[in-house]
């Protein structure tokens, strides 16, 4: 370990000084709030070589406030309630009601993200369409966090599937049902679908859209807006989950399960399938290889399914982005260009690599295969000693890197290191390229409904609570539809009317 520390210090001292701040200036401190996926790991701040490198290159000293992802929404609401103590940068996981309602607290960046001369990464031409998808009343209030559109999907343990007689990757919803039913019967203390209480929306959206329902809102033949739950396929998707729960295919305590342990339910063999980001498939595969000695591919991913109508419909999870980084007005107008210059660097190749991988020879190593790896090539292998060293480096990397990748944006495209090419990684890339043509977008993404701004969160919760209760068998179909009627009476119909007017205005 002493040799490792010496190596780190030597590398840090050798790094070039290319800051866009003057060498004799004090570092410019930028406070930032990010979601944290490693709450059980102490993130090393003082003397952290990655943060030191960022300061050397940019003149910026980061003051990071990591908040547990499982409770990020609640903490965000509390933070936004005090305009004077907000951090300078806040990462939002989505362009939701909370973000829209608080745009007066953020800088309008509309003209800045068109200024390619001063901010070439932020203002590149390819980013402009995505900025348009983030706009609120036509104005840009955040730097988007780029994502592949058809990223969401389904992945499962193919080795367990084979044990229950399923060896063919599902191509249709009917075949998915066959797979899920078989996995549900694997054993009494395991479950087919890894579903959690604080992210039921993703699971529900993937299956209901696959069945043919719209993404949140739909447009009928008369260009009128309607809610997704009003489409017959939505109830069909909910019933699919309800039926799976009834046969023991979803854990009875799924409502209290959280994203903090989402991965662990698969890693401990508790669940075998997940509706989520398909890039988790290769991450889970690689975790099993590194920690359980797995040598064969045990995960498979599904990009899209043919539904009963013969269509392929994919829930995109995003519209070219997954959240935004907002600049709050605790930043003075004078300092705003400095903050934007830093964000521009974050989107450069150097910035993206540092935020996602860290430093070469510190948290990643380039092997002879030309790809980056989490430990030196000398420790490659399956021996007990090699695996111990691999784990030592992997664990240590987390303490240095933490959840810094949550500041990754990629406005000008991903410029990341080449990772290991595996069948699952290549399949993920191929699926993203192929299924983008089958993505179902939300037509109201950038439209405004005053009623939704005022009551949307309450009405959304009304619907989502009823969805979960229906899936768990706590209410029946009639009771579910009674909630839908209540939703319509308490503001749903008015929201539809306002969205319809806004949507039809875009057609003129």
N, C-alpha and C positions, 0 to 999 in steps of 0.2 A: 504493500500500500504506500510505503514511503517513496518508492520509485515512481509510482503513479502520480503522487502529489507533486514530486519534483518535475515530472514531465509536463504536468498541467501548468505549473508556474513558468517553466521555460518557454512553453508555447505562447502563453499570454504575453510575456515580455517581448517575444519576437514579432508579435502582430503589428502590422503597419498602422500608422496614425493618419487616418484619412477623414477626420471629422469635418463636417461642413460648418462647424463653429470655429471661431478663432482659437488658436492654441492657448492663448493667455486668458481666455474667459473662464469664469466659473461654469460648471456644468448647468445646463438648463434642466430643471427638475420637471418631469411630467408624471402626474399621478394618473393611474389607470386601474379600473375595476374589471376583473375577468372572472369567468366561471372556472372552478377548480374541480378536476376529476381525480385528484390525488390527495384527498383530505387527510389521509393517514400518513402522509409523507411530509417531512419538514423541508420546505423549500429554502435552500441556502441563498441568502441575499448578500450579506457583506462578504466580499472576497469571491463572489461568484464570477468565474472567468467569462461566462456568457454575457452577464450584465456589464462587466468591465469592458468587454469587447464592444458592445453596443455603445457605451459611453465614449470610447475612443474613436469610434467611427462617426458618431453623430453629434457628440457634445451633449447628449441627453442622458440624464440619470433617471432611470425609471423607479418610481415609487409604486409598486404593484400591490393592489389589494385583491388577493385571491378570496373568492367566496364559493362555498360548496355549491356545486351544480344542482344538487337535489333541492336546495332552498334558495336558489339564485333569484327566482321571481319575487319572493317575499322580501329579500334583502334589497332588491332593486327598487321595489315600491317605497321602502323606508328611505333609501338614499335619495330618490327623486323628490321626496316630500320636503327636503331641506335644500333649497336652491343655493344657499351660501356655502355649503360644505360638500358639494358634489365633487368627485374627482374630475380631472380635466378631460379624460377619455373614459367612456363607458361602453363596454361591449354588450350589445343586445343580441339575444339569440333569435330574434325574429322581428319583423315589422308588424308588431301587433298593436292592440289598442293602447297598451301602456306607452309604447314608443310614440304613436300618433298624438296622444293627448299631451305629451310632454315636449313636443317640438319647439314651443316658445323658449324652452330652456337650452336649446341647442343652436349652434351657429348655422345659418343658411349657407351651404357650400356650393350652391348651384353654379356660380360663376367660377369658383376655384377649380371645380372638377372638369372645367373646360379649358383651363389654362395649362396647355401642354408644354409651354415654354418653361414655366417654373416648376410644374409638377408632372413630369412626363409619364410617370407610372400611374398616378391617380387619374390623369386626364387622357389616357390613350383612347383611340377611336373605338376599339372593341368594347370598352367599358360603358359607353354612353347608353346603349340599350338597356343594360342592367340597371344603371342609375335611374332610368325612366321607370323601371319596375319598382323602385324603392320610393319614388316621389310621393310627397304629400302636398296636395293642391299644386302640383307641378313643380315643387321645389325639393331640392336634395338636402337632407339633414344628416346624412351619415355616409361613411365609406363602407361599401358593401363587402361582405365576406363571401368570396366567390365559391360556388359549388356546382358540380355537374348536375344537370337537371334530373335525369332519371336515376339518381343515386339510390333512392329508396327501393327496397324490394324484399325478397324472402331468401333466407339461407337456412340450412339445416344440416344435421349430422348424417352424412350419407352412410357412415359405417353402421350406425344404429338402425337407419332405414333398411339397410340390407338384412339386418338381423330379424326384422319383422316382415321381410319378404318384398320390399320395394327397392328395386335396383335401377329403375329408370327415372331420370329427372322429370318432374311434372311439367307438362306443356299446357295443360288446361286447368281451369278451376276444379273440374271434376276430379282430375288426377291429384290436385293438391288436397282435396278432401279425403281421398283414399290414403294419401301419405299421412296427413294429420291424424286420421282415425287409427291408423296402424301404430303410429308413434305413441298415441294416447294409451294404447294397450300394452306397451312395452313392460311396465311394472307398476305396482301400486303406489310407489313413492317417487315416481318421476312423471314428468308432464311433457306434452307435445310442444306447446307454444309458450315461449318465455315472454309473458305479458306483465307489465308493471303498472302500478296505480298512478304514478305521476307522469306517465306518458302514454295514456290510453289513446290519445288523439291520433298518434302516428300509426299504431296498430290498426285502429278502426278505419282510418283513411285509406290505408293500403288495400285492405280487403274490400271495402265498399266501392272504391274507385275501380278496382279490378273487376268487380261485378257489373260495373257500368254506371255507377252514380257519379255526379259531378264532383269537382274539387271545391268543397265548401259552399259555393254558389253555382247555379247553372243558369242558362239562358234558354227560354223556350222558343217555339217557332214564331212567336210574335215579338221577340226581343224583350220579353219581360224576365226579370230576375226572380229566381226561386231558390229556396234553401236546399242543400244537398239531401237533407232528411226527407224531403217531399218526393224524392225520386224513388220508385219501387226498389231499385237495386240497393239503396241504402239499408232498408229493413232486411233485405236478403243477406247483406254482409253482416249486419248485427246478429241475425239469426244463425248464421254460420258460426260465429264466435260463441253464441249461446249454446248451440248444440255441442260444440267442442268442449265447452265448460261442463256441460251436463254429463258427458261420458268420462270426465276426469282428465281431459286434455289440457286444462289450464288450472294452475294452482289455486286452491280455494282462498288463499290469502293474497291473491295477486293485487288487490286494492291497496294493501299496505306495503307492498314491495316498491323499492325506489331504484332510480338509475345508478345510485352508488354501488349497488350489488348486481346490476344487470348482467355484466359479464360473468360474474361468479356463479350465477345459476347455471350457466352453460359449462363453466370450467369444473364445477363439482359434479357434473352429470345429472343435475336436477331437471334441466330442460334441454330440448333437442332442436328447437326451431325458433326463429325470430323474424318478426316483421320490422325492419329497421333499415339502417344504412348498410348496403351490401358490402362495403369495404371492411366492415367488421368481420366478414367471413375469413378473409386472409389474415386479419390480425389475430383472430381466435385460433386459426390453424397454426400460425407461427408461435403463439403462446403455448399450445400443446406440444409443439416440437421442442421448444426451449425448456419447458418445465415438466413435461410428462414423457419425454423421449419418443414421441410419436414420429414415425418415419414415413407413413403413407398419408395421402390426402383423406381427411375424415369430414371435411365440410364441402358442401355444394351450394351454389347460389342460383337463384331464379330471377331473371330480369323482368319478365312480363309473362302473363298467362292469357290464353284464349278463353273468353267467357262464354256463357250460354248463347249469346247473340253472335258469336263468331268474331268478336272484336278483342283487340289487345288495348287495355287502358292502364296507364301507369301513373300512379301518384308521384309527383316529382319531388315532394318534400320542400322544394324551393323554386324560385323563379330566376335561377341563375345566381342566387345568393342564399346564404343561410345566416341571417342576422346582419347587423351593421355596427360600426364603431362610430359613435357620435362624439362630437367635440362640444363640450358644455360651455356655457357662457361664463364659467369661472375663469376661462381663458380670456385675457384681454384682447381687444381688437389688434393691438400692437403685436402681441405674441402669437396671434393666430397663424401667420405665415410660418413661424418657427415650428409650430405643432404640425402643420400640414407638410412641411418639409421633412419632418421626422416620419410621418406616415408614408410619404412618398418613398423614403428609404426602406421602410418596412416592406414595400411592395417590389423592391428591386431584387435581383437574384441574390445578392449578398444578404439582404434583410430576410428574405424568405427562408433561405437555408439556415440562418442563425436561429430564427424563431421556431423552426420546425425540427431541425436536427442538431443545432448547437455548433460546436467547433470541431474541425478535423483534428484527430489525435487527442481530443478531450472527451467528446461524447459520441463521435462516430469515426469510423476508419474506412478508407477506400481500399478494397481488396483487389486482387489481381483480376477479378471478374469485372472490374470497373464500377461496381456498385458500392453503396454505402452500407455499413454494418455497425451494430451497436458495441462491438468489441474488436480488438485486434485479431488479425487472421491467425496469429500463432495459437490462439485459444479455440480455434475451430475444431470440432470433433465431438464424439459422444462419450468420451471417457469421463469418469467421475470428477477428475481434476479439471478437465476442460469445461464441463458443465458448471462446476462451482465458480470458475473464473467468469464464465459468461453471465451467470446470475449476479456476481459481484459488480460487473460493469453495468449491467442493465439496471440494477437497483440504484447504483450510484448516479447513473445518468438521469434518473427521474428526480433525484434531489437537486440536480443542477438545472434541468430543463423545466421541471414542473409542468404547468399547463400554459407555458408561453405560446404554444401553437394557437391558443385562443385569440392571439393578436394577429394571426395570419389573415390576410385579406385576399391577395392574389388578383388585384384589379386588372393587371395587365397580363394575366395568365399565370399558371403555376410555373415556377422556375426552380423546382425542387431538385434535390439530388436523385440520381437514378437509384432506385431501390432494387432489391432482388427480384428478378423475373421468375415468377412461379405460375403454374397453371391458373391458380385462383386470382392472382393479381392481373394476369393478362385477360382472364375472363371478365373481370370487373371492368377493365378498360373497354373491352369489346362490347359489353352490354351497355355501357354509358353511350357509346357511339351509335349503337343500333337502336336502342329504345327511346332515344330523344324524340324520334318522330311520333311516338305513341303517348307522349306526356299530355296529361289533362291539366290545363292551367285554370287558375281561379280568375274569372272575368272581372271580379270586383276588387282585385288586388290593390289598385291605386285609386279607386273611387271612394268618395266620402259620403257617409250617412250620418247626419247629426244625431239621429236616434241611436245608431249603433255606438257612436262615440260616448253617448251618455249612459246607455244601458246595455251595451253589447257584452261586456264582461259578465254581467249578471245573467243575461239570457244564454250566453254560451255555456256557462256553468250549469244552468238549468238543463240544457240539452245533454251535456257530457255526463252529468250525474245520472240522468235517466238512462243513457246508453249503458253505463256501467251496471246499473241496477238490473237492467234487462238482461245483459250478458250473464250476470251472476244469478239469474233466476229469482230475483227479489220482487220483480214486477212482471206482469204479463203484457202481451201485445196491446190489449185495450188500455192498460194503465200507461204504457209508453205513449200511445197516441193521444191520450188525455193531456200528457205533458206537452206534446207538440201543439195541441190546441191552445193550451195556456200560454205557450211561447208566442203564438200568433197574436193572441189577445193583448198581451202585455208589451208589445212592441215589435214583434216579428213581422207582422203585416206592414207596419209603417216603414221598417227598415227595407223591406223588399220594394216598396213604392219609391223610396228615396234612391235606392241603388238603381232601380229601373230608369228613373228620370236621369240620373247621372250617366248611366250606360248609354241610353238612347241619345243623349246629347253628344256623345263621342261619335255617333254614326252620322251626324248631320254634316 
